[in-house]
């Protein structure tokens, strides 16, 4: 099941975006979506029957010029977007996730996750969190870890909340999509390796973030973040040329119509270039890979209200479109 949000503004910034779409009973295909909500089947337009969005990204330097020309030409056969199901826009080989990258969000989490026996006043613990972040920023050490491609789902698909997940939470994030291999690139070079941007909601079960049986080993991101469907992605990949400044984009998430997250990327501790560069110092980033850049303040732990059966999340980022994610409880035998 997928439920699309009602259109309230332009689909995305710029003249076109990339998507992965399908018709009922037919395979998904790579599409160019125009600003007037028309669809061009790129398998046909580029005469490549086996084409996927990831293959396009594998040759992004040449592909972006062809796509720009195709969008401007106006002669390619098009169909209305409303006829199609929208899938996650790309199947990445690697997903690089990040935490503690929005100042206010880190402060809120630090307060919410009070350690047993820590009876200090809230102001003191908030000040401690701010000091930790200032030190991290000075030392240039983002906090990054690996997610699984199998957790990705479409932007309008239902998310099944596992029966074991006691505290499922939302985390709206700006995601950079890699378009050129990147290994040990500098901050100054990093954005040259980004093809575009999309929306990710990095769902997390707060109850399983920390290993209570072995606190010495810290966080358990496999269990807490990688259930099937825990990363709604898309709907589009908007080319980087259409999003020239990622330093002031608005991230907004509503739960059943009530605003929970509403923050600018200005609150990031590490910007997109620093995140991509940092990930590349260890790993080799490949075309189609995702670099999630952290989530702002306003998650469920802050509000004392976690996800449950029947909830609907509506999420948007300036220029990148919007998601609608219904939540359903897992049916157990």
MARPAKOL-602049 format. One record per residue (C-alpha): x negated, y negated, z. Coordinates in steps of 0.5 Angstrom, whole numbers, plus 500, padded with zeros to 3 digits. Layout:
BEGIN
XYZ ...
***
This chain:
BEGIN
500500500 498493499 501486500 499480497 499473500 503468497 499463493 498457496 493453493 488455487 485462487 478460487 473455486 471454479 473457472 473464473 471470478 470477478 475483480 476490480 483491478 488497476 495499473 499504477 496511475 490508471 483508473 480501476 476497472 472490472 475484470 474477469 480473473 481466470 483460474 490460471 491467474 490471467 486477467 481479462 479487461 471486461 470493458 474491452 471484452 464486452 465493449 462497455 467502456 463505462 462498465 463496473 462490477 456493480 453494473 455487471 451485477 445490475 444485469 447479473 442474469 444475463 451477465 453470468 452467461 456472457 462471463 462463463 462463455 468468455 472464460 471458456 472461449 480462450 480467445 480474449 486478450 489477457 494479462 498476468 494478474 501479478 501486474 495489477 493492484 487488487 481493490 475491493 471487488 465491488 462498491 455496494 450501495 448497502 452493507 447488511 452486517 450480522 452479529 451473534 451468528 456462530 454458536 461458539 463465538 456468541 458463547 465466548 463473547 457472552 463470557 468476555 463481556 461480563 456485565 458489572 456485578 455479574 459474578 456467576 461462574 463461567 459455566 453458568 454464563 455459557 449455559 445462558 448464552 446457549 439458551 439464548 441462541 436456541 431461542 433465537 434459532 427457534 424464533 427465526 430472528 437473526 441479529 442484523 444491522 447496517 454498515 457503511 460502504 465507506 468502511 470498505 477497503 481492498 483485501 491487501 490494503 493497510 488498515 489504519 487503527 484510529 487513535 481512539 480505538 482502544 480495542 480493535 478486533 478482527 471478525 472474518 466473515 463470509 459475505 453474500 453478494 446480491 445479484 438480483 433485487 430482493 424484497 420480502 423473499 422466502 428462505 427458499 427463494 433467497 439464494 436465487 438472488 445471490 450472485 456470488 460470495 466474497 471475504 469480509 473482515 468486519 473489524 470492530 472496536 470492542 471498547 465502543 460497541 456499547 454506549 456507556 453514557 446511555 446503556 439503555 440504547 444499547 450498541 453503537 455500531 456506527 462508531 465501533 465498526 465503520 472507521 475508514 478501512 474497517 471492512 477489508 473486502 475481497 479479493 474476488 466475487 466467486 459466482 454462486 454456481 462455483 460455491 454450491 454449498 456454503 454450509 461447510 466452508 472453512 474460515 481461517 484467520 491468522 495474526 502474525 502467522 498464528 491461527 486465531 480463527 479456524 471454524 466451519 460455517 457449520 457452526 452458523 446459527 442461521 445459514 446464508 439463505 435465512 440471513 438474506 431472506 431476513 434482511 429482505 423482509 425489511 429492506 430492499 436488497 440491490 445488486 452489489 449489496 453485501 450480506 455479511 453472515 457473522 464471524 466464528 469463534 476466535 476473535 481478539 476478545 477471546 484471546 485477550 490480544 487486540 490489534 496493534 501497530 505492525 500486526 498482519 492478518 491473513 484470512 481465507 475462506 474455502 474457495 474464495 481466496 485470501 486476504 492479507 491486511 497489515 495494521 498501522 497506528 494512526 499518526 496524530 498531530 
***
